[in-house]
């Protein structure tokens, strides 16, 4: 489609695994040219994200690295630094999620780059803010879930801490970083000034947890314990039917009345504990025991029909196996099939954003490591003899499938 507000923006992607690739994937969706730099060992997510036909591209890697040009450099070898310097000079935005110490050692940290190119936009996605005592410590999504109290929410609700079984912190921080870069591009286009952005995962996710769960301790003195007691109720979970599970929420007084009528509990309509939002807030435990009670005398489809007629927000509780076959997702074409140059037929997940009459472009498949090394070197002005010398020395690695 024609909506490509970043079509003249070039991004150097010095990221790996999930949080950084999420960020640059989103920028690519808005039309930016993304040049992903990998070392000879490759992005950890190529293997960490599951098995693949060739062992080169896990499913997760394919989905997170669509539409990116790939160049493979060994920055420990002579010649690679000149390539990196030319790449930096040619781009508008640099995104990195390596630890600050590693970036400084390689000379590709924000201070080193912006001292030479103050107009550049440099975004560092890091585990912890660089001005705090955790600065520079290694981290992953699960560690962030623990230190932000996300895992501890399960402790409060279920009696044991647990992780959300997806890389939720990586995805959220990556999207936040993409948004901050968009704001910096707008600023650059009006003032010509670059900037250095830092998006720490810990502080970002801790802020989200506290915005919801600081709750009654937001006041001085506190008016009650920390935590949204609705979300922390052990009954705040999908409800079992005779043949599966459904997910629903009833918040307003009209929704609650519709729910009680639909489930045959009209005797509670005038119960003083439940007949207003404030009353249910005071009686969260009792209300959620009613709201979360099993509904096993009817099937999932029967409950869906009954609740939807009552204008209650409800959907089936999908499994990983059933989600991809959801009738709505099929109708809007979220998942399609395409041919990958090394992996054969693979699934392609498009962006969910719709602009005017179309969705953002799916963009090209994720590339094998070093797939565009040779073309990019030529575009940067290296002579053929120089290119061959760098390939022979191992400073640059090119895919054998790309001529």
Backbone torsions as a table, in degrees:
resi	resn	phi	psi	omega
1	UNK	NA	172.1	-172.6
2	UNK	-86.9	-8.5	-178.0
3	UNK	-77.8	95.7	-179.6
4	UNK	-138.8	69.9	-176.0
5	UNK	-62.4	-19.8	179.9
6	UNK	-105.4	22.9	-173.1
7	UNK	-62.8	-21.4	179.3
8	UNK	-103.2	11.6	-179.0
9	UNK	-103.8	132.2	179.1
10	UNK	-112.1	131.8	-174.6
11	UNK	-120.2	129.5	173.5
12	UNK	-94.2	116.3	-174.2
13	UNK	-99.0	102.9	177.8
14	UNK	-104.4	40.5	-173.2
15	UNK	-118.1	166.7	178.1
16	UNK	-151.9	175.1	179.8
17	UNK	65.1	-109.7	-172.6
18	UNK	-125.0	-53.5	-168.5
19	UNK	-59.6	-45.9	178.7
20	UNK	-69.2	-48.5	176.9
21	UNK	-58.3	-33.3	174.3
22	UNK	-59.9	-45.4	-179.1
23	UNK	-60.4	-51.5	-175.2
24	UNK	-72.8	-30.2	173.5
25	UNK	-59.6	-44.0	179.8
26	UNK	-64.9	-42.4	177.9
27	UNK	-61.8	-37.6	176.1
28	UNK	-64.1	-34.5	177.1
29	UNK	-61.1	-29.0	179.5
30	UNK	-90.4	10.1	171.7
31	UNK	103.3	-3.4	-179.4
32	UNK	-68.3	148.4	171.5
33	UNK	-84.9	123.2	-176.8
34	UNK	-109.2	124.5	175.6
35	UNK	-112.2	109.6	-177.0
36	UNK	-93.5	126.8	177.9
37	UNK	-102.6	125.2	174.8
38	UNK	-120.1	151.6	172.4
39	UNK	-86.4	170.7	-176.3
40	UNK	-58.3	-28.3	177.6
41	UNK	-71.7	-24.6	177.2
42	UNK	86.6	162.5	175.8
43	UNK	-59.0	129.7	-179.4
44	UNK	-54.2	-29.1	-175.4
45	UNK	-72.2	-14.2	176.4
46	UNK	-59.2	-34.5	178.8
47	UNK	-108.8	-31.8	-175.0
48	UNK	-67.6	-25.3	-175.8
49	UNK	-83.2	13.1	177.2
50	UNK	115.6	176.0	-178.4
51	UNK	-75.6	156.8	176.2
52	UNK	-146.5	162.4	-178.0
53	UNK	-55.8	-39.7	-176.7
54	UNK	-105.2	-10.5	-175.7
55	UNK	81.7	2.9	-177.7
56	UNK	-95.2	-29.0	-172.7
57	UNK	-139.0	102.0	171.7
58	UNK	-65.7	162.5	177.5
59	UNK	-58.8	-41.4	179.5
60	UNK	-62.6	-42.0	178.5
61	UNK	-61.2	-43.7	-179.6
62	UNK	-57.9	-44.0	-175.1
63	UNK	-72.9	-32.1	-175.2
64	UNK	-87.9	-9.8	-173.4
65	UNK	-125.9	28.5	176.8
66	UNK	-65.5	147.4	170.7
67	UNK	68.8	18.4	-178.6
68	UNK	-110.6	136.0	173.0
69	UNK	-80.6	139.9	-172.5
70	UNK	-117.7	126.9	173.1
71	UNK	-126.1	138.7	-176.2
72	UNK	-112.5	119.5	-177.6
73	UNK	-125.3	142.6	169.7
74	UNK	-108.1	96.2	-173.2
75	UNK	-69.2	-4.5	176.3
76	UNK	-85.4	-7.2	-176.0
77	UNK	-110.1	145.3	179.6
78	UNK	-57.3	140.8	178.9
79	UNK	102.1	-33.6	-178.3
80	UNK	-68.4	-34.2	-178.9
81	UNK	-63.6	-38.0	178.7
82	UNK	-64.7	-38.1	176.4
83	UNK	-62.6	-46.4	179.5
84	UNK	-61.3	-41.2	179.2
85	UNK	-60.9	-42.3	179.7
86	UNK	-69.1	-35.6	176.0
87	UNK	-62.4	-46.8	-179.5
88	UNK	-60.0	-43.5	-179.4
89	UNK	-63.0	-29.8	-173.2
90	UNK	-86.6	-10.1	-173.4
91	UNK	-106.4	167.7	176.9
92	UNK	-100.8	-31.9	-173.4
93	UNK	-131.4	138.5	173.0
94	UNK	-120.0	129.9	178.1
95	UNK	-122.0	128.9	-179.0
96	UNK	-135.8	148.4	171.7
97	UNK	-135.6	22.5	170.2
98	UNK	-76.1	163.6	176.6
99	UNK	-66.1	145.0	-176.7
100	UNK	-53.7	-37.6	-178.7
101	UNK	-63.2	-40.0	-179.4
102	UNK	-67.7	-39.9	178.7
103	UNK	-63.8	-42.7	179.3
104	UNK	-63.5	-40.6	-179.7
105	UNK	-61.8	-35.4	-179.7
106	UNK	-87.6	-6.2	-179.4
107	UNK	72.9	24.9	180.0
108	UNK	-121.3	27.0	173.8
109	UNK	-81.1	169.5	-174.7
110	UNK	-61.6	-44.8	-177.5
111	UNK	-62.6	-43.0	-178.3
112	UNK	-64.4	-41.9	-177.5
113	UNK	-75.1	-45.6	-174.0
114	UNK	-77.9	-15.0	172.6
115	UNK	-68.6	-27.9	177.0
116	UNK	-93.6	-32.8	-175.9
117	UNK	-132.2	77.3	-175.5
118	UNK	-64.1	-16.0	-179.1
119	UNK	-81.6	-8.4	-177.9
120	UNK	-73.7	151.5	171.2
121	UNK	-101.4	119.4	-178.0
122	UNK	-117.8	123.4	179.3
123	UNK	-117.7	119.2	174.8
124	UNK	-104.1	118.7	172.6
125	UNK	-98.9	116.9	-172.3
126	UNK	-128.6	163.1	-179.7
127	UNK	-67.6	-43.6	-175.5
128	UNK	-137.6	146.2	178.8
129	UNK	-54.6	139.9	-173.3
130	UNK	-74.1	-4.3	177.9
131	UNK	-104.8	15.1	179.4
132	UNK	-118.1	171.5	-175.8
133	UNK	-68.5	-16.4	178.1
134	UNK	-90.2	-0.9	-175.4
135	UNK	-52.5	132.8	175.5
136	UNK	85.3	-7.1	178.6
137	UNK	-73.0	146.3	177.5
138	UNK	-70.4	152.8	176.3
139	UNK	-158.4	161.5	172.6
140	UNK	-138.1	172.8	-176.4
141	UNK	-52.5	-46.4	-176.9
142	UNK	-63.0	-37.0	177.9
143	UNK	-65.5	-40.3	177.6
144	UNK	-64.7	-40.5	177.0
145	UNK	-59.2	-36.7	179.2
146	UNK	-71.1	-50.1	-173.0
147	UNK	-72.4	-23.1	178.8
148	UNK	-84.5	-4.6	-178.0
149	UNK	88.7	-1.2	179.2
150	UNK	-62.0	-47.8	178.6
151	UNK	-63.7	-33.1	179.3
152	UNK	-68.5	-19.8	175.2
153	UNK	-63.6	-36.5	177.0
154	UNK	-67.4	-36.1	176.1
155	UNK	-58.5	-44.6	-178.1
156	UNK	-67.8	-35.2	-176.8
157	UNK	-86.5	-45.2	-169.5
158	UNK	-110.0	-8.4	179.4
159	UNK	94.2	-2.2	177.3
160	UNK	-151.0	141.2	179.0
161	UNK	-70.2	155.5	-179.4
162	UNK	-156.3	163.6	176.6
163	UNK	-103.0	144.3	165.7
164	UNK	-64.4	124.6	-172.6
165	UNK	-79.9	49.0	166.8
166	UNK	-155.1	163.8	-174.0
167	UNK	-84.7	64.4	-170.6
168	UNK	-65.5	-37.3	-179.8
169	UNK	-67.1	-40.9	177.5
170	UNK	-60.4	-46.5	-177.4
171	UNK	-65.0	-45.2	-177.9
172	UNK	-66.1	-48.1	-179.0
173	UNK	-64.5	-36.0	177.2
174	UNK	-63.1	-42.3	178.1
175	UNK	-68.0	-38.4	176.9
176	UNK	-61.3	-42.2	179.2
177	UNK	-63.1	-42.6	178.3
178	UNK	-60.3	-41.8	178.3
179	UNK	-63.8	-38.6	179.9
180	UNK	-67.5	-35.6	177.8
181	UNK	-67.7	-40.2	176.4
182	UNK	-58.2	-43.1	178.3
183	UNK	-63.4	-39.7	179.6
184	UNK	-66.7	-35.6	176.9
185	UNK	-64.7	-41.9	177.1
186	UNK	-60.5	-44.0	178.5
187	UNK	-62.6	-43.5	179.8
188	UNK	-61.9	-41.9	-177.4
189	UNK	-66.9	-23.5	179.0
190	UNK	-96.5	-24.4	-175.5
191	UNK	-121.8	-18.5	-175.8
192	UNK	78.3	7.8	-176.7
193	UNK	-99.0	135.6	173.1
194	UNK	-86.6	-177.2	178.4
195	UNK	-163.5	165.0	174.4
196	UNK	-110.8	123.8	-178.2
197	UNK	-111.4	139.7	173.8
198	UNK	-127.6	126.2	178.4
199	UNK	-120.1	98.0	179.5
200	UNK	-84.3	130.6	-178.7
201	UNK	-64.6	-41.2	-176.5
202	UNK	-60.7	-55.9	-177.5
203	UNK	-63.7	-37.6	-179.8
204	UNK	-61.2	-51.2	-176.4
205	UNK	-75.6	-32.7	175.7
206	UNK	-62.1	-38.3	177.3
207	UNK	-60.7	-41.8	179.5
208	UNK	-65.1	-44.2	179.1
209	UNK	-60.0	-45.2	-176.3
210	UNK	-71.8	-32.7	177.7
211	UNK	-58.2	-33.9	178.9
212	UNK	-91.5	-42.4	-165.7
213	UNK	-105.9	-7.0	169.6
214	UNK	-63.3	-39.0	166.5
215	UNK	44.5	-116.1	-172.8
216	UNK	-70.7	-11.4	175.7
217	UNK	-94.5	12.4	174.1
218	UNK	-74.4	-11.0	-174.6
219	UNK	-108.2	157.0	178.1
220	UNK	-123.5	107.4	3.1
221	UNK	-78.4	160.7	177.9
222	UNK	-59.4	147.7	178.2
223	UNK	-101.2	4.4	178.8
224	UNK	172.1	-177.2	-178.8
225	UNK	-71.2	161.3	175.3
226	UNK	-69.4	155.6	174.5
227	UNK	105.8	137.3	171.4
228	UNK	-79.6	107.6	-171.4
229	UNK	-66.1	-22.0	175.7
230	UNK	-67.5	-48.9	-178.0
231	UNK	-69.5	-26.3	-177.4
232	UNK	-91.2	0.3	178.0
233	UNK	-67.6	134.6	175.9
234	UNK	-59.9	-19.2	179.3
235	UNK	-90.2	0.6	178.2
236	UNK	-83.3	80.3	-176.2
237	UNK	-159.7	168.4	177.0
238	UNK	-56.8	151.8	-175.6
239	UNK	-107.1	134.9	-177.0
240	UNK	-76.4	138.1	172.2
241	UNK	-110.8	-172.0	-178.6
242	UNK	-70.6	-20.7	-177.3
243	UNK	-135.8	17.4	-179.7
244	UNK	171.2	-141.5	-176.5
245	UNK	-144.0	149.2	173.4
246	UNK	-127.7	154.5	175.6
247	UNK	-117.6	128.2	178.6
248	UNK	-147.7	159.9	175.5
249	UNK	-139.1	135.6	174.3
250	UNK	-127.7	115.8	-176.8
251	UNK	-114.7	-46.0	-175.9
252	UNK	-78.1	163.9	179.3
253	UNK	-62.6	-39.2	-179.6
254	UNK	-67.2	-37.9	177.8
255	UNK	-65.6	-40.4	179.4
256	UNK	-64.0	-42.5	178.9
257	UNK	-63.0	-42.3	178.8
258	UNK	-63.0	-40.0	179.6
259	UNK	-64.8	-47.0	-179.1
260	UNK	-63.5	-40.6	177.4
261	UNK	-64.7	-44.0	-176.3
262	UNK	-66.6	-30.4	-177.5
263	UNK	-98.7	11.8	175.1
264	UNK	73.7	27.9	179.8
265	UNK	-120.7	43.4	-178.3
266	UNK	-65.2	-15.6	178.1
267	UNK	-66.5	-15.3	-179.5
268	UNK	-95.1	-0.2	-175.0
269	UNK	-57.7	-36.2	-177.7
270	UNK	-106.3	13.8	177.9
271	UNK	-67.0	124.1	-175.0
272	UNK	-62.3	-18.9	179.2
273	UNK	-76.2	-21.2	-169.1
274	UNK	-129.6	3.3	-170.6
275	UNK	-90.2	9.9	174.9
276	UNK	-154.0	161.8	179.1
277	UNK	-59.7	-45.3	-178.4
278	UNK	-65.5	-37.3	179.2
279	UNK	-65.5	-42.5	179.4
280	UNK	-67.8	-31.4	176.6
281	UNK	-65.1	-34.0	179.5
282	UNK	-78.8	-21.4	-176.4
283	UNK	-123.2	46.9	-174.4
284	UNK	-58.2	-47.3	-175.7
285	UNK	-57.8	-50.5	-177.5
286	UNK	-66.8	-39.6	-178.4
287	UNK	-65.2	-42.5	-178.0
288	UNK	-73.1	-23.1	172.3
289	UNK	-65.6	-36.4	176.2
290	UNK	-73.1	-48.7	-176.9
291	UNK	-63.2	-34.4	-175.2
292	UNK	-97.9	6.6	-179.4
293	UNK	-66.2	142.5	179.8
294	UNK	-57.1	148.4	178.8
295	UNK	-121.1	59.5	-168.7
296	UNK	-87.7	5.9	179.1
297	UNK	-91.4	0.4	175.0
298	UNK	-140.9	161.5	-179.3
299	UNK	-80.1	166.5	176.9
300	UNK	-56.9	-47.7	-178.4
301	UNK	-62.4	-37.7	179.2
302	UNK	-66.5	-41.7	178.0
303	UNK	-67.3	-39.8	178.2
304	UNK	-58.7	-45.8	-179.4
305	UNK	-63.9	-44.0	-177.9
306	UNK	-66.0	-47.1	-178.4
307	UNK	-67.7	-40.4	-179.6
308	UNK	-65.4	-36.3	175.0
309	UNK	-63.2	-30.2	178.8
310	UNK	-87.8	6.1	179.0
311	UNK	61.3	37.3	175.4
312	UNK	-95.5	136.8	177.5
313	UNK	-69.1	113.2	-175.8
314	UNK	-152.7	145.5	174.0
315	UNK	-152.4	161.8	174.0
316	UNK	-65.2	150.7	174.4
317	UNK	-89.9	101.0	-174.0
318	UNK	-73.7	157.9	165.3
319	UNK	-102.7	171.2	176.5
320	UNK	-59.4	-31.6	-179.0
321	UNK	-74.5	-35.1	-176.1
322	UNK	-89.3	-23.9	-175.8
323	UNK	-57.3	-45.5	-176.0
324	UNK	-66.0	-13.1	179.4
325	UNK	-106.1	9.0	179.2
326	UNK	-56.2	135.4	-173.9
327	UNK	-64.0	-33.6	179.0
328	UNK	-69.5	-46.3	179.8
329	UNK	-62.4	-36.0	176.6
330	UNK	-66.2	-41.6	-177.8
331	UNK	-65.0	-36.5	-178.5
332	UNK	-91.7	-2.4	175.0
333	UNK	67.2	41.1	-179.2
334	UNK	-64.5	-37.1	-178.3
335	UNK	-115.6	131.0	175.6
336	UNK	-130.3	178.8	178.5
337	UNK	-115.5	143.6	178.3
338	UNK	-146.7	169.9	179.3
339	UNK	-101.8	126.5	178.0
340	UNK	-100.5	144.4	-175.1
341	UNK	-61.7	-23.2	178.8
342	UNK	-124.0	-22.2	-172.1
343	UNK	-101.4	-1.7	-178.4
344	UNK	79.0	-144.1	-178.9
345	UNK	-78.1	126.4	-178.0
346	UNK	-134.6	161.3	176.3
347	UNK	-79.8	140.7	174.6
348	UNK	-119.9	126.8	179.1
349	UNK	-107.2	117.2	-178.0
350	UNK	-80.1	166.0	173.3
351	UNK	-65.9	148.5	-178.5
352	UNK	-85.2	-8.3	-173.3
353	UNK	-82.1	131.3	177.3
354	UNK	-112.8	132.8	177.7
355	UNK	-124.4	124.9	-175.7
356	UNK	54.7	-115.8	-174.2
357	UNK	-104.8	15.7	-178.0
358	UNK	-152.2	162.1	176.5
359	UNK	-88.7	156.0	176.9
360	UNK	-58.8	149.8	-176.2
361	UNK	-58.1	143.9	176.5
362	UNK	-68.7	-32.1	-178.1
363	UNK	69.0	172.1	-171.1
364	UNK	-75.3	166.3	-178.8
365	UNK	-67.6	157.0	174.6
366	UNK	-62.7	139.2	-173.1
367	UNK	-90.9	150.1	168.2
368	UNK	-60.2	156.3	-178.4
369	UNK	-59.0	126.2	179.1
370	UNK	75.6	16.3	-175.9
371	UNK	-59.8	-38.1	-178.5
372	UNK	-109.1	18.0	-178.9
373	UNK	-57.5	-52.1	-177.0
374	UNK	-63.8	-50.3	178.3
375	UNK	-57.9	-40.0	-179.5
376	UNK	-66.8	-40.3	177.3
377	UNK	-61.0	-42.6	179.0
378	UNK	-64.3	-41.1	179.5
379	UNK	-64.3	-29.9	179.9
380	UNK	-84.3	2.6	173.2
381	UNK	94.6	8.5	177.1
382	UNK	-73.6	138.4	177.3
383	UNK	-74.7	158.7	-177.8
384	UNK	-58.0	-38.6	179.5
385	UNK	-63.7	-39.7	178.0
386	UNK	-65.1	-41.7	179.9
387	UNK	-61.3	-46.4	-179.4
388	UNK	-63.9	-37.6	179.4
389	UNK	-64.7	-42.2	179.7
390	UNK	-67.8	-37.1	177.1
391	UNK	-66.3	-41.5	-179.3
392	UNK	-67.0	-34.2	-179.2
393	UNK	-81.0	-14.5	-176.9
394	UNK	85.9	3.1	176.1
395	UNK	-64.0	-33.7	175.7
396	UNK	-125.7	138.4	177.5
397	UNK	-115.9	132.1	178.3
398	UNK	-119.1	144.7	176.3
399	UNK	-65.4	138.0	179.7
400	UNK	-70.5	-12.8	-179.5
401	UNK	-85.7	-11.1	-176.2
402	UNK	-109.4	123.6	-179.9
403	UNK	-100.9	NA	NA
